[in-house]
């Protein structure tokens, strides 16, 4: 199962990672909103009922987005294309499918370096690799192509800061920085040779730093809302990079997972509670055209 709500092992009975904070947050949010909550499928599916209306939350995906928009967000290349068409600054992603008769060496020769290679649809930093030389890229493509039918390639960029912004129906609910555990990735780090762990993922040891600077939060929130609008999403998280002072969207997620974030400290736990409380309330907000 991925952090963004894509389960693995659901059919064969393998155990799922513990989601104790999310489960508790959902139960409290349902009680506050006056909704009845029932869990299904080992607490992977939440059924919410209120005033004769029923809503389901699957994994970390709430019934606030339409299915096509949520599916679009899971495709990194489609997301990049739509963001570019809407004039939203983003790190460009290109699709790469290696056929059995393709020469990996020829593919490598056509790709610019340094580059980051990752699965077309994934999250949490899984199978995300960078390559600075043709040999590294050859080895990376050879390994990933055996595990994933489709890959995406984007340029490696020197990240000064990485932020996550969560928005709900045009409103910024939460902004925090994902700060790498490797001190060599600190602000101003630009060298390709820098960090052993260059990915800014909480599951890989990064820490969350809540932001309360009004000006910065306003800029990040505005960019996140533009990205969400471009994809037609109502609820989700937007990852934004500060690359030498310029902001670019790197990823958009329709499933909002705050499990590791909520475990960091009391402030993060309270922030996650507020996000899920707002999301549960939004599940029962009148839809367009309803009284």
ROTORVEX-365651 format. One line per field, with one value per residue: x negated, y, z of N, C-alpha, C in turn. Coordinates in nm, 2 decimals, always signed. Last residue first. Example, Ala and Ser with C-alpha at 12.3 -4.5 7.8 and 13.67 -1.06 7.14 Angstrom:
<pators>
n.c1: (-1.28,-1.32)
n.c2: (-0.22,-0.57)
n.c3: (+0.71,+0.78)
ca.c1: (-1.37,-1.23)
ca.c2: (-0.11,-0.45)
ca.c3: (+0.71,+0.78)
c.c1: (-1.29,-1.32)
c.c2: (+0.00,-0.33)
c.c3: (+0.79,+0.78)
</pators>
This chain:
<pators>
n.c1: (+3.02,+2.78,+2.61,+2.33,+2.40,+2.36,+2.13,+2.03,+1.76,+1.69,+1.65,+1.42,+1.24,+1.22,+1.10,+0.86,+0.74,+0.74,+0.56,+0.33,+0.29,+0.24,+0.00,-0.17,-0.17,-0.28,-0.47,-0.45,-0.23,-0.14,-0.32,-0.23,+0.04,+0.16,+0.26,+0.50,+0.51,+0.43,+0.13,-0.12,-0.45,-0.59,-0.58,-0.81,-0.96,-1.30,-1.52,-1.64,-1.34,-1.12,-0.84,-0.55,-0.28,+0.04,+0.32,+0.68,+0.99,+1.07,+0.93,+0.87,+0.62,+0.62,+0.68,+0.44,+0.27,+0.39,+0.34,+0.06,+0.02,+0.15,-0.01,-0.25,-0.17,-0.09,-0.32,-0.47,-0.32,-0.29,-0.43,-0.41,-0.45,-0.60,-0.80,-0.88,-1.17,-1.27,-1.28,-1.12,-0.87,-0.88,-1.11,-1.30,-1.60,-1.87,-2.09,-2.35,-2.38,-2.59,-2.65,-2.53,-2.47,-2.32,-2.18,-2.01,-1.91,-2.04,-2.15,-2.33,-2.19,-1.92,-1.65,-1.48,-1.16,-0.89,-0.69,-0.33,-0.01,+0.34,+0.56,+0.67,+0.95,+1.06,+1.14,+0.85,+0.51,+0.19,-0.14,-0.48,-0.80,-1.14,-1.42,-1.61,-1.72,-1.83,-1.68,-1.68,-1.40,-1.23,-1.05,-0.86,-0.74,-0.55,-0.57,-0.82,-1.02,-1.20,-1.26,-1.44,-1.69,-1.74,-1.74,-1.98,-2.18,-2.17,-2.23,-2.49,-2.61,-2.57,-2.52,-2.33,-2.01,-1.80,-1.48,-1.23,-1.11,-0.91,-0.83,-0.56,-0.41,-0.32,-0.32,-0.56,-0.86,-1.15,-1.45,-1.60,-1.92,-2.18,-2.10,-1.85,-1.84,-1.95,-2.10,-1.91,-1.81,-2.04,-2.06,-1.83,-1.65,-1.35,-1.21,-1.03,-1.00,-0.96,-0.83,-0.81,-0.71,-0.84,-0.77,-0.89,-0.78,-0.60,-0.37,-0.09,+0.04,+0.20,+0.02,-0.12,+0.07,+0.10,-0.16,-0.18,+0.03,-0.07,-0.29,-0.19,+0.12,+0.28,+0.44,+0.62,+0.78,+0.90,+1.05,+1.22,+1.38,+1.38,+1.35,+1.47,+1.46,+1.10,+0.86,+0.70,+0.92,+1.21,+1.50,+1.83,+2.16,+2.50,+2.78,+2.96,+2.81,+2.51,+2.25,+1.96,+1.73,+1.40,+1.18,+1.00,+1.07,+1.10,+1.35,+1.50,+1.66,+1.89,+2.02,+2.26,+2.21,+2.16,+1.92,+1.80,+1.79,+1.61,+1.38,+1.32,+1.27,+1.06,+0.86,+0.83,+0.73,+0.49,+0.36,+0.33,+0.27,+0.03,+0.03,+0.20,+0.13,+0.28,+0.50,+0.52,+0.63,+0.46,+0.20,+0.21,+0.39,+0.32,+0.28,+0.04,-0.14,-0.05,-0.08)
n.c2: (+2.17,+2.12,+2.24,+2.09,+1.95,+2.06,+1.85,+1.62,+1.63,+1.84,+1.71,+1.57,+1.78,+1.89,+1.68,+1.66,+1.91,+1.88,+1.66,+1.78,+1.96,+1.79,+1.67,+1.89,+1.95,+1.71,+1.54,+1.32,+1.20,+1.34,+1.25,+0.99,+1.05,+1.19,+1.18,+1.23,+1.18,+1.33,+1.52,+1.63,+1.76,+1.99,+2.33,+2.57,+2.89,+3.00,+2.98,+2.74,+2.61,+2.48,+2.29,+2.14,+1.93,+1.94,+1.74,+1.79,+1.85,+1.91,+1.93,+2.00,+2.06,+2.33,+2.36,+2.28,+2.48,+2.70,+2.63,+2.64,+2.92,+3.01,+2.89,+3.02,+3.28,+3.25,+3.16,+3.39,+3.57,+3.45,+3.17,+2.93,+2.58,+2.31,+2.08,+1.74,+1.56,+1.25,+0.98,+0.86,+0.95,+1.21,+1.30,+1.43,+1.28,+1.24,+1.10,+1.20,+1.51,+1.63,+1.63,+1.85,+2.12,+2.30,+2.43,+2.62,+2.45,+2.11,+1.87,+1.80,+1.67,+1.47,+1.48,+1.76,+1.88,+2.01,+2.25,+2.30,+2.41,+2.36,+2.46,+2.71,+2.65,+2.52,+2.28,+2.26,+2.17,+2.16,+2.16,+2.12,+2.21,+2.22,+2.43,+2.38,+2.14,+2.14,+1.87,+1.65,+1.63,+1.31,+1.04,+0.76,+0.44,+0.14,-0.10,-0.19,-0.38,-0.35,-0.09,-0.06,-0.16,-0.01,+0.24,+0.22,+0.17,+0.40,+0.60,+0.53,+0.57,+0.85,+1.01,+1.07,+0.99,+0.89,+0.73,+0.59,+0.37,+0.59,+0.83,+0.86,+0.70,+0.66,+0.62,+0.58,+0.56,+0.76,+0.94,+1.24,+1.34,+1.57,+1.46,+1.37,+1.09,+0.95,+0.75,+0.58,+0.46,+0.31,+0.14,-0.01,-0.06,-0.25,-0.48,-0.45,-0.10,+0.12,+0.44,+0.74,+1.08,+1.34,+1.64,+1.95,+2.10,+2.41,+2.68,+2.68,+2.70,+2.50,+2.34,+2.25,+2.09,+1.90,+1.78,+1.69,+1.50,+1.31,+1.23,+1.12,+1.02,+1.09,+1.29,+1.14,+1.03,+1.26,+1.32,+1.10,+1.11,+1.42,+1.47,+1.38,+1.14,+1.09,+0.86,+0.70,+0.43,+0.59,+0.68,+0.74,+0.84,+0.89,+1.04,+1.05,+1.20,+1.03,+0.81,+0.67,+0.41,+0.36,+0.10,-0.01,-0.17,-0.42,-0.36,-0.08,+0.10,+0.37,+0.65,+0.90,+1.25,+1.49,+1.59,+1.47,+1.21,+1.23,+1.31,+1.08,+0.90,+1.02,+1.00,+0.72,+0.67,+0.82,+0.69,+0.42,+0.25,+0.01,-0.15,-0.47,-0.81,-1.00,-1.08,-1.06,-0.81,-0.62,-0.59,-0.24,+0.06,+0.39,+0.61,+0.73,+0.55,+0.22,-0.12)
n.c3: (-0.28,-0.54,-0.72,-0.59,-0.26,+0.07,+0.26,+0.34,+0.31,+0.47,+0.71,+0.64,+0.61,+0.86,+0.99,+0.86,+0.95,+1.23,+1.25,+1.16,+1.38,+1.59,+1.51,+1.50,+1.78,+1.89,+1.63,+1.44,+1.36,+1.14,+0.94,+0.91,+0.81,+0.62,+0.29,+0.07,-0.27,-0.48,-0.52,-0.73,-0.76,-0.81,-0.90,-0.81,-0.76,-0.73,-0.56,-0.63,-0.61,-0.41,-0.50,-0.36,-0.37,-0.26,-0.18,-0.18,-0.32,-0.58,-0.91,-1.17,-1.24,-1.21,-0.94,-0.83,-0.92,-0.79,-0.52,-0.51,-0.54,-0.31,-0.11,-0.15,-0.09,+0.18,+0.31,+0.28,+0.44,+0.70,+0.83,+0.94,+0.88,+1.04,+0.91,+0.93,+0.82,+0.66,+0.65,+0.46,+0.51,+0.43,+0.17,-0.02,-0.12,-0.07,+0.11,+0.06,-0.12,-0.35,-0.62,-0.72,-0.51,-0.36,-0.07,+0.02,+0.31,+0.32,+0.26,+0.45,+0.65,+0.59,+0.62,+0.47,+0.55,+0.41,+0.56,+0.52,+0.56,+0.53,+0.39,+0.18,-0.03,-0.25,-0.14,+0.04,+0.03,+0.16,+0.05,+0.13,-0.01,+0.01,-0.09,-0.29,-0.51,-0.82,-1.02,-1.28,-1.50,-1.52,-1.65,-1.56,-1.69,-1.69,-1.57,-1.34,-1.31,-1.52,-1.52,-1.31,-1.41,-1.65,-1.54,-1.38,-1.57,-1.73,-1.54,-1.48,-1.73,-1.78,-1.46,-1.27,-1.16,-0.90,-0.83,-0.66,-0.53,-0.33,-0.24,-0.20,-0.50,-0.85,-1.17,-1.31,-1.11,-1.21,-1.23,-1.29,-1.43,-1.55,-1.89,-2.14,-2.35,-2.55,-2.44,-2.33,-2.56,-2.64,-2.42,-2.44,-2.72,-2.73,-2.74,-2.52,-2.45,-2.20,-2.18,-2.03,-2.04,-1.84,-1.66,-1.54,-1.25,-1.32,-1.31,-1.50,-1.74,-1.83,-1.95,-1.72,-1.60,-1.79,-1.79,-1.53,-1.52,-1.71,-1.56,-1.32,-1.23,-1.02,-1.13,-1.27,-1.07,-0.98,-1.21,-1.23,-0.99,-0.81,-0.45,-0.23,-0.09,-0.03,+0.03,+0.18,+0.17,+0.10,+0.23,+0.13,+0.24,+0.24,+0.40,+0.61,+0.80,+0.73,+0.74,+0.60,+0.60,+0.50,+0.44,+0.61,+0.82,+0.70,+0.55,+0.72,+0.98,+1.01,+1.17,+1.14,+1.21,+1.34,+1.34,+1.56,+1.47,+1.26,+1.39,+1.55,+1.34,+1.21,+1.41,+1.43,+1.17,+1.18,+1.39,+1.29,+1.08,+1.00,+0.68,+0.65,+0.57,+0.30,+0.16,-0.11,-0.16,-0.07,-0.15,-0.14,-0.21,-0.21,-0.05,-0.02,+0.06,-0.07,+0.00)
ca.c1: (+3.07,+2.86,+2.75,+2.38,+2.34,+2.45,+2.17,+2.18,+1.83,+1.71,+1.76,+1.54,+1.27,+1.28,+1.24,+0.96,+0.76,+0.82,+0.70,+0.39,+0.31,+0.36,+0.12,-0.14,-0.12,-0.14,-0.45,-0.58,-0.30,-0.06,-0.31,-0.37,+0.01,+0.09,+0.21,+0.43,+0.53,+0.57,+0.19,+0.02,-0.36,-0.66,-0.50,-0.76,-0.87,-1.18,-1.43,-1.71,-1.47,-1.19,-0.99,-0.61,-0.42,-0.05,+0.20,+0.56,+0.92,+1.13,+0.94,+1.01,+0.65,+0.58,+0.78,+0.56,+0.25,+0.38,+0.48,+0.13,-0.03,+0.19,+0.13,-0.24,-0.23,+0.00,-0.20,-0.51,-0.35,-0.17,-0.47,-0.31,-0.48,-0.48,-0.82,-0.78,-1.09,-1.26,-1.35,-1.26,-0.89,-0.88,-0.99,-1.24,-1.46,-1.83,-1.95,-2.32,-2.33,-2.56,-2.72,-2.48,-2.57,-2.30,-2.25,-2.13,-1.89,-1.99,-2.04,-2.39,-2.22,-2.06,-1.73,-1.55,-1.31,-0.95,-0.81,-0.45,-0.13,+0.22,+0.58,+0.55,+0.90,+1.00,+1.23,+0.99,+0.62,+0.31,-0.02,-0.35,-0.68,-1.03,-1.31,-1.64,-1.61,-1.88,-1.69,-1.72,-1.53,-1.23,-1.18,-0.86,-0.83,-0.57,-0.54,-0.71,-0.92,-1.15,-1.18,-1.30,-1.63,-1.73,-1.64,-1.85,-2.15,-2.15,-2.10,-2.39,-2.61,-2.50,-2.60,-2.42,-2.13,-1.86,-1.63,-1.27,-1.17,-0.95,-0.97,-0.64,-0.43,-0.37,-0.22,-0.46,-0.74,-1.05,-1.36,-1.54,-1.78,-2.13,-2.14,-1.94,-1.79,-1.85,-2.17,-2.00,-1.73,-1.99,-2.17,-1.84,-1.79,-1.42,-1.31,-1.13,-0.95,-1.06,-0.79,-0.91,-0.67,-0.82,-0.78,-0.84,-0.90,-0.61,-0.51,-0.14,-0.05,+0.27,+0.12,-0.19,+0.02,+0.22,-0.10,-0.27,+0.03,+0.06,-0.31,-0.28,+0.03,+0.19,+0.34,+0.53,+0.69,+0.82,+0.95,+1.13,+1.28,+1.44,+1.30,+1.48,+1.55,+1.23,+0.93,+0.70,+0.78,+1.13,+1.36,+1.73,+2.03,+2.39,+2.68,+2.99,+2.93,+2.57,+2.39,+2.01,+1.86,+1.49,+1.30,+0.95,+1.06,+0.99,+1.22,+1.50,+1.54,+1.87,+1.91,+2.24,+2.22,+2.29,+2.01,+1.82,+1.87,+1.74,+1.43,+1.35,+1.38,+1.18,+0.91,+0.88,+0.85,+0.60,+0.39,+0.40,+0.31,+0.11,-0.04,+0.18,+0.16,+0.16,+0.50,+0.46,+0.70,+0.59,+0.22,+0.15,+0.36,+0.34,+0.41,+0.15,-0.10,-0.12,+0.00)
ca.c2: (+2.27,+2.08,+2.22,+2.20,+1.95,+2.04,+1.99,+1.63,+1.52,+1.87,+1.80,+1.49,+1.70,+1.98,+1.73,+1.56,+1.88,+1.99,+1.65,+1.67,+2.01,+1.88,+1.59,+1.83,+2.05,+1.75,+1.61,+1.39,+1.13,+1.35,+1.39,+1.01,+0.96,+1.27,+1.10,+1.31,+1.11,+1.34,+1.40,+1.66,+1.65,+1.86,+2.21,+2.48,+2.78,+2.99,+3.10,+2.87,+2.58,+2.61,+2.30,+2.26,+1.94,+1.98,+1.80,+1.72,+1.82,+1.99,+1.87,+1.98,+1.92,+2.28,+2.40,+2.20,+2.34,+2.70,+2.64,+2.51,+2.82,+3.05,+2.85,+2.87,+3.25,+3.30,+3.07,+3.27,+3.60,+3.48,+3.30,+3.03,+2.72,+2.38,+2.20,+1.84,+1.61,+1.40,+1.04,+0.84,+0.81,+1.19,+1.22,+1.49,+1.28,+1.37,+1.09,+1.06,+1.43,+1.65,+1.53,+1.72,+2.03,+2.29,+2.32,+2.67,+2.56,+2.23,+1.91,+1.86,+1.82,+1.49,+1.44,+1.64,+1.91,+1.87,+2.22,+2.27,+2.43,+2.33,+2.40,+2.64,+2.71,+2.66,+2.37,+2.20,+2.26,+2.09,+2.25,+2.05,+2.23,+2.15,+2.39,+2.46,+2.18,+2.16,+2.02,+1.67,+1.68,+1.46,+1.10,+0.90,+0.52,+0.28,-0.10,-0.10,-0.37,-0.49,-0.14,-0.01,-0.22,-0.16,+0.21,+0.26,+0.07,+0.27,+0.60,+0.53,+0.44,+0.75,+0.97,+1.18,+0.95,+0.99,+0.73,+0.71,+0.35,+0.45,+0.82,+0.82,+0.81,+0.61,+0.64,+0.68,+0.50,+0.71,+0.84,+1.16,+1.31,+1.46,+1.43,+1.47,+1.16,+1.05,+0.85,+0.66,+0.55,+0.42,+0.23,+0.08,-0.06,-0.13,-0.47,-0.56,-0.22,+0.05,+0.29,+0.64,+0.93,+1.28,+1.49,+1.87,+2.03,+2.27,+2.63,+2.66,+2.81,+2.60,+2.40,+2.34,+2.21,+1.98,+1.84,+1.79,+1.61,+1.39,+1.29,+1.23,+1.01,+0.98,+1.33,+1.22,+0.94,+1.18,+1.42,+1.13,+1.00,+1.32,+1.48,+1.53,+1.16,+1.13,+0.93,+0.84,+0.47,+0.47,+0.73,+0.64,+0.87,+0.80,+1.05,+0.97,+1.25,+1.14,+0.83,+0.78,+0.45,+0.42,+0.18,+0.06,-0.03,-0.40,-0.41,-0.20,+0.06,+0.22,+0.59,+0.76,+1.14,+1.42,+1.63,+1.62,+1.24,+1.19,+1.40,+1.21,+0.87,+1.00,+1.13,+0.80,+0.61,+0.85,+0.83,+0.45,+0.38,+0.06,-0.07,-0.33,-0.71,-0.95,-1.09,-1.19,-0.93,-0.63,-0.70,-0.36,-0.05,+0.28,+0.54,+0.81,+0.65,+0.35,+0.00)
ca.c3: (-0.18,-0.43,-0.76,-0.68,-0.40,-0.05,+0.21,+0.35,+0.24,+0.33,+0.70,+0.67,+0.49,+0.75,+1.04,+0.84,+0.81,+1.17,+1.30,+1.09,+1.24,+1.59,+1.53,+1.38,+1.69,+1.92,+1.76,+1.48,+1.47,+1.27,+0.98,+0.97,+0.92,+0.72,+0.40,+0.17,-0.14,-0.45,-0.47,-0.68,-0.75,-0.85,-0.85,-0.91,-0.71,-0.81,-0.55,-0.64,-0.68,-0.42,-0.48,-0.43,-0.34,-0.37,-0.14,-0.21,-0.20,-0.47,-0.78,-1.13,-1.24,-1.34,-1.04,-0.80,-0.96,-0.93,-0.57,-0.49,-0.64,-0.44,-0.12,-0.17,-0.22,+0.07,+0.30,+0.22,+0.30,+0.62,+0.77,+0.97,+0.84,+1.02,+0.98,+0.89,+0.92,+0.66,+0.75,+0.45,+0.54,+0.57,+0.21,+0.10,-0.13,-0.13,+0.10,+0.04,-0.01,-0.21,-0.54,-0.76,-0.57,-0.51,-0.13,-0.05,+0.22,+0.37,+0.17,+0.33,+0.67,+0.56,+0.73,+0.46,+0.56,+0.43,+0.48,+0.60,+0.48,+0.59,+0.52,+0.22,+0.09,-0.27,-0.21,+0.03,+0.00,+0.15,+0.08,+0.10,+0.08,-0.05,+0.01,-0.17,-0.42,-0.69,-0.99,-1.14,-1.47,-1.51,-1.63,-1.60,-1.61,-1.74,-1.71,-1.37,-1.21,-1.49,-1.63,-1.29,-1.29,-1.65,-1.63,-1.32,-1.46,-1.79,-1.60,-1.37,-1.67,-1.86,-1.57,-1.31,-1.24,-0.98,-0.84,-0.72,-0.66,-0.37,-0.27,-0.09,-0.40,-0.72,-1.06,-1.36,-1.17,-1.11,-1.29,-1.19,-1.44,-1.46,-1.75,-2.07,-2.23,-2.59,-2.53,-2.24,-2.48,-2.73,-2.45,-2.33,-2.67,-2.72,-2.84,-2.52,-2.51,-2.26,-2.18,-2.09,-2.03,-1.97,-1.66,-1.65,-1.30,-1.27,-1.31,-1.37,-1.71,-1.75,-2.03,-1.82,-1.53,-1.76,-1.91,-1.58,-1.43,-1.73,-1.69,-1.32,-1.34,-1.00,-1.04,-1.34,-1.15,-0.89,-1.16,-1.34,-1.01,-0.90,-0.59,-0.26,-0.20,+0.02,-0.07,+0.22,+0.20,+0.06,+0.22,+0.15,+0.18,+0.27,+0.30,+0.50,+0.74,+0.81,+0.71,+0.67,+0.56,+0.60,+0.39,+0.49,+0.84,+0.79,+0.49,+0.64,+0.91,+1.01,+1.10,+1.19,+1.12,+1.36,+1.23,+1.56,+1.59,+1.23,+1.30,+1.61,+1.43,+1.14,+1.36,+1.54,+1.22,+1.08,+1.40,+1.41,+1.05,+1.10,+0.78,+0.61,+0.66,+0.37,+0.31,-0.06,-0.21,-0.01,-0.07,-0.20,-0.13,-0.31,-0.04,-0.08,+0.16,-0.07,+0.00)
c.c1: (+2.99,+2.91,+2.84,+2.52,+2.40,+2.37,+2.26,+2.22,+1.98,+1.77,+1.79,+1.66,+1.40,+1.32,+1.30,+1.10,+0.87,+0.85,+0.79,+0.53,+0.37,+0.39,+0.25,-0.01,-0.08,-0.08,-0.31,-0.57,-0.42,-0.13,-0.25,-0.38,-0.13,+0.05,+0.13,+0.39,+0.44,+0.60,+0.34,+0.08,-0.23,-0.56,-0.57,-0.69,-0.81,-1.09,-1.30,-1.62,-1.54,-1.33,-1.03,-0.76,-0.49,-0.19,+0.11,+0.44,+0.79,+1.05,+1.00,+1.03,+0.80,+0.62,+0.75,+0.67,+0.37,+0.36,+0.48,+0.27,+0.04,+0.15,+0.19,-0.10,-0.22,-0.04,-0.10,-0.40,-0.39,-0.21,-0.37,-0.34,-0.37,-0.52,-0.69,-0.80,-0.99,-1.16,-1.34,-1.34,-1.04,-0.91,-1.00,-1.10,-1.40,-1.68,-1.90,-2.17,-2.32,-2.51,-2.68,-2.53,-2.50,-2.38,-2.22,-2.21,-2.02,-1.97,-1.98,-2.28,-2.27,-2.09,-1.87,-1.63,-1.38,-1.10,-0.85,-0.57,-0.25,+0.10,+0.45,+0.57,+0.78,+0.94,+1.18,+1.08,+0.75,+0.43,+0.10,-0.24,-0.56,-0.91,-1.21,-1.55,-1.66,-1.77,-1.75,-1.74,-1.56,-1.37,-1.16,-1.00,-0.81,-0.65,-0.56,-0.69,-0.80,-1.04,-1.13,-1.21,-1.48,-1.66,-1.62,-1.73,-2.01,-2.11,-2.07,-2.25,-2.50,-2.50,-2.53,-2.51,-2.20,-1.98,-1.68,-1.42,-1.20,-1.00,-1.01,-0.78,-0.52,-0.38,-0.28,-0.36,-0.64,-0.93,-1.27,-1.44,-1.73,-1.98,-2.18,-1.98,-1.89,-1.81,-2.08,-2.06,-1.81,-1.90,-2.12,-1.95,-1.80,-1.56,-1.38,-1.24,-1.07,-1.00,-0.90,-0.86,-0.78,-0.79,-0.75,-0.87,-0.85,-0.74,-0.53,-0.28,-0.10,+0.17,+0.19,-0.09,-0.05,+0.17,+0.01,-0.22,-0.06,+0.07,-0.18,-0.30,-0.06,+0.09,+0.24,+0.41,+0.59,+0.72,+0.85,+1.02,+1.18,+1.33,+1.37,+1.43,+1.58,+1.33,+1.07,+0.77,+0.77,+0.98,+1.28,+1.59,+1.93,+2.27,+2.56,+2.89,+2.97,+2.70,+2.44,+2.16,+1.92,+1.62,+1.38,+1.06,+0.99,+0.96,+1.10,+1.36,+1.56,+1.74,+1.90,+2.12,+2.19,+2.31,+2.14,+1.92,+1.90,+1.83,+1.58,+1.42,+1.42,+1.30,+1.04,+0.93,+0.92,+0.73,+0.50,+0.44,+0.39,+0.14,+0.07,+0.10,+0.12,+0.20,+0.38,+0.45,+0.65,+0.66,+0.37,+0.18,+0.29,+0.30,+0.43,+0.28,+0.02,-0.06,-0.09)
c.c2: (+2.27,+2.19,+2.16,+2.16,+2.06,+2.05,+1.97,+1.77,+1.54,+1.76,+1.83,+1.59,+1.62,+1.89,+1.81,+1.59,+1.77,+1.96,+1.76,+1.65,+1.91,+1.93,+1.68,+1.74,+1.99,+1.85,+1.65,+1.46,+1.21,+1.29,+1.40,+1.16,+0.99,+1.18,+1.19,+1.22,+1.19,+1.27,+1.42,+1.53,+1.70,+1.75,+2.08,+2.37,+2.71,+2.87,+3.09,+2.99,+2.71,+2.58,+2.45,+2.27,+2.05,+2.00,+1.83,+1.79,+1.74,+1.97,+1.96,+1.91,+1.89,+2.13,+2.34,+2.23,+2.26,+2.56,+2.64,+2.52,+2.69,+2.96,+2.89,+2.83,+3.10,+3.27,+3.12,+3.18,+3.48,+3.50,+3.34,+3.17,+2.81,+2.53,+2.29,+1.96,+1.72,+1.44,+1.19,+0.92,+0.77,+1.04,+1.19,+1.43,+1.34,+1.39,+1.23,+1.03,+1.28,+1.53,+1.53,+1.61,+1.90,+2.19,+2.30,+2.55,+2.61,+2.34,+2.04,+1.90,+1.88,+1.63,+1.45,+1.61,+1.78,+1.89,+2.08,+2.24,+2.39,+2.35,+2.38,+2.59,+2.63,+2.72,+2.51,+2.30,+2.19,+2.19,+2.16,+2.14,+2.14,+2.16,+2.31,+2.44,+2.26,+2.22,+2.03,+1.82,+1.68,+1.50,+1.25,+0.95,+0.67,+0.36,+0.04,-0.09,-0.28,-0.49,-0.28,-0.07,-0.18,-0.22,+0.05,+0.21,+0.10,+0.17,+0.46,+0.52,+0.43,+0.61,+0.87,+1.14,+1.07,+0.93,+0.84,+0.72,+0.48,+0.44,+0.68,+0.80,+0.76,+0.73,+0.57,+0.71,+0.61,+0.64,+0.78,+1.07,+1.23,+1.46,+1.56,+1.43,+1.25,+1.14,+0.97,+0.78,+0.64,+0.52,+0.34,+0.18,+0.04,-0.15,-0.34,-0.54,-0.33,-0.08,+0.22,+0.50,+0.85,+1.13,+1.44,+1.72,+1.94,+2.21,+2.50,+2.61,+2.80,+2.71,+2.51,+2.41,+2.31,+2.11,+1.94,+1.86,+1.72,+1.51,+1.37,+1.30,+1.13,+0.96,+1.22,+1.26,+1.02,+1.09,+1.35,+1.22,+1.03,+1.22,+1.38,+1.55,+1.31,+1.16,+0.96,+0.93,+0.61,+0.50,+0.60,+0.71,+0.77,+0.84,+0.96,+0.97,+1.18,+1.19,+0.95,+0.80,+0.55,+0.46,+0.23,+0.14,+0.05,-0.25,-0.37,-0.24,-0.07,+0.19,+0.44,+0.71,+1.00,+1.31,+1.57,+1.66,+1.39,+1.23,+1.36,+1.30,+1.00,+0.98,+1.12,+0.94,+0.69,+0.79,+0.87,+0.60,+0.44,+0.21,-0.01,-0.26,-0.57,-0.83,-1.04,-1.19,-1.06,-0.76,-0.71,-0.47,-0.16,+0.15,+0.44,+0.73,+0.72,+0.44,+0.12)
c.c3: (-0.05,-0.34,-0.66,-0.73,-0.48,-0.18,+0.09,+0.31,+0.24,+0.25,+0.55,+0.66,+0.52,+0.64,+0.93,+0.89,+0.79,+1.02,+1.23,+1.13,+1.15,+1.45,+1.53,+1.39,+1.55,+1.82,+1.78,+1.61,+1.51,+1.38,+1.12,+1.02,+0.99,+0.83,+0.49,+0.29,-0.04,-0.32,-0.43,-0.64,-0.69,-0.85,-0.90,-0.85,-0.83,-0.76,-0.63,-0.64,-0.71,-0.48,-0.49,-0.40,-0.42,-0.31,-0.26,-0.16,-0.23,-0.34,-0.67,-1.00,-1.21,-1.35,-1.17,-0.91,-0.94,-0.99,-0.73,-0.55,-0.63,-0.55,-0.25,-0.19,-0.25,-0.07,+0.19,+0.20,+0.23,+0.47,+0.67,+0.93,+0.88,+0.98,+0.95,+0.98,+0.87,+0.77,+0.76,+0.55,+0.53,+0.60,+0.36,+0.13,+0.00,-0.14,+0.06,+0.03,-0.05,-0.14,-0.39,-0.66,-0.60,-0.58,-0.28,-0.11,+0.16,+0.27,+0.22,+0.23,+0.54,+0.56,+0.71,+0.59,+0.57,+0.43,+0.51,+0.50,+0.57,+0.50,+0.60,+0.37,+0.14,-0.15,-0.21,-0.02,+0.00,+0.13,+0.06,+0.14,+0.04,+0.05,-0.07,-0.06,-0.30,-0.60,-0.84,-1.12,-1.32,-1.48,-1.62,-1.57,-1.65,-1.64,-1.77,-1.52,-1.24,-1.38,-1.60,-1.40,-1.28,-1.53,-1.64,-1.41,-1.40,-1.68,-1.66,-1.43,-1.56,-1.80,-1.65,-1.43,-1.29,-1.05,-0.93,-0.72,-0.73,-0.51,-0.31,-0.12,-0.29,-0.62,-0.94,-1.25,-1.21,-1.18,-1.18,-1.26,-1.32,-1.46,-1.68,-1.93,-2.17,-2.47,-2.56,-2.32,-2.39,-2.65,-2.54,-2.35,-2.56,-2.67,-2.83,-2.62,-2.51,-2.32,-2.26,-2.07,-2.09,-1.95,-1.80,-1.63,-1.41,-1.32,-1.25,-1.37,-1.57,-1.70,-1.96,-1.91,-1.63,-1.69,-1.88,-1.70,-1.48,-1.65,-1.72,-1.45,-1.35,-1.11,-1.01,-1.25,-1.23,-0.97,-1.07,-1.29,-1.12,-0.94,-0.68,-0.40,-0.23,-0.10,-0.03,+0.11,+0.25,+0.08,+0.20,+0.14,+0.22,+0.18,+0.34,+0.38,+0.61,+0.73,+0.80,+0.64,+0.65,+0.54,+0.50,+0.42,+0.72,+0.81,+0.57,+0.59,+0.84,+0.93,+1.12,+1.10,+1.19,+1.26,+1.24,+1.46,+1.59,+1.35,+1.27,+1.52,+1.51,+1.23,+1.29,+1.50,+1.33,+1.13,+1.30,+1.43,+1.17,+1.07,+0.88,+0.72,+0.61,+0.46,+0.38,+0.09,-0.14,-0.05,-0.01,-0.10,-0.21,-0.24,-0.15,-0.10,+0.11,+0.03,+0.00)
</pators>
